[in-house]
Amino acid sequence: QVTGYLDDCTCDVETIDGFNNYKLFPRLNELLQSDYFRYYKVNLQKPCPFWDDSSHCGMRDCAVQPCPSQEIPAGIRAAGHKYSEEASHLAEECEEAKRLGAVDDSLSTETRRAVLQWARHDDSSDSFCEADDIHSPDAEYVDLLLNPERYTGYKGPDAWKIWNSIYEENCFKPQNVKRPLASDRGDDGGHTFYKWLKGVCVEKRAFYRLISGLHASINIHLSARYLLQDTWSQKKWGPNVTEFQQRFDEVLTRGEGPRRLKNLYFLYLLELRALSKVLPFFERPGFQLYTGNPSLDAETKHLLLEILHLAKSFPLHFDENSFFAGNKKEAAKLKEEFRLHFKNISKIMDCVGCFKCRLWGKLQTQGLGTALKILFSENLIQKIPESGPSYGFQLTRQEIVALFNAFGRVSTSVKELENFRNILQNMR
């Protein structure tokens, strides 16, 4: 049922499907395999700032169990992970953890040396996210390719509490307006909620739709990479149609599922627009995606620019000019409110009890926050000099890696939707 035009946009679902699935997704996927984009530094040890919560997901696929390795300096290992001496000697346990896809941040000495050099290319600036202190002893590089986002078994009250906190306390929504399918919702099928949503300004409506789109995208990943078979000999991951239908089927969700999926497309358009706008920053001859391997770095930059030019060529871009376009004083106040609400959501990610989910939650919120930062910095980006430093607008390596990996997740969701569409048609 997800077809046609999107609200607040001039674009339709079919145009995005064709553009993403056959043009952009294959190139983006290739880019994200490169050394520059596969290593993300994250602190998974930060305590939840909003409530006392020591309940962590007990499933193996949620766990942070890096392979004990002599290549990881003892100081980092001791500070980052408080696992027992016994566990550090269980090579089989370690191999099992890797096979299950638990977070494995063990890097070779060579890679560790390289990423220290990459860090020198970082700069800090205002942001929409509560970024991790990458110099903290608890912050470690994680290889994203070894830790794919997929179903971990993390669900129930703890997971619900995270999303409820995001929607109820950070989406500008009054308490008396219940969102559809919330546990304490009224019996009006979301009528009051959508009447409220239609009545708020375009910025607040967009904020809700971005969060809903991010939620939908994450649920698609979990449905598409579900643990289908778990035996002593092997684990098999793949699409779980029943799980997908429970989250998105029009009848089972009382019409809510297709709305969620349209919000995913809205999120796609906004992040795609950010990529098209940031092209001048990356196009500068002096800018390099530095890993210390000149030939590979040049290839990676070439592919990156190809993707950004492709993003710019998209015919029906999201128009962000309607954002914060009214009275200047009111617009500035609303923009700051928007930024602080989003920053709060990035902090909530430290309350996620599943470390694998926390990793990808932090990365995707930082990526979306970076996209918003780009859209609201257009004047600064246009003033970037062709050579020399860019003082007005800057992106850290963390923001660059998060921006493209987060868009990679949304792009993957759109591609997976086509897969689920085909499976469901064949089942009829």
Disulfide bonds with the S-S distance in Angstrom:
Cys48-Cys351 2.03
Cys57-Cys62 2.14
Cys67-Cys94 2.23
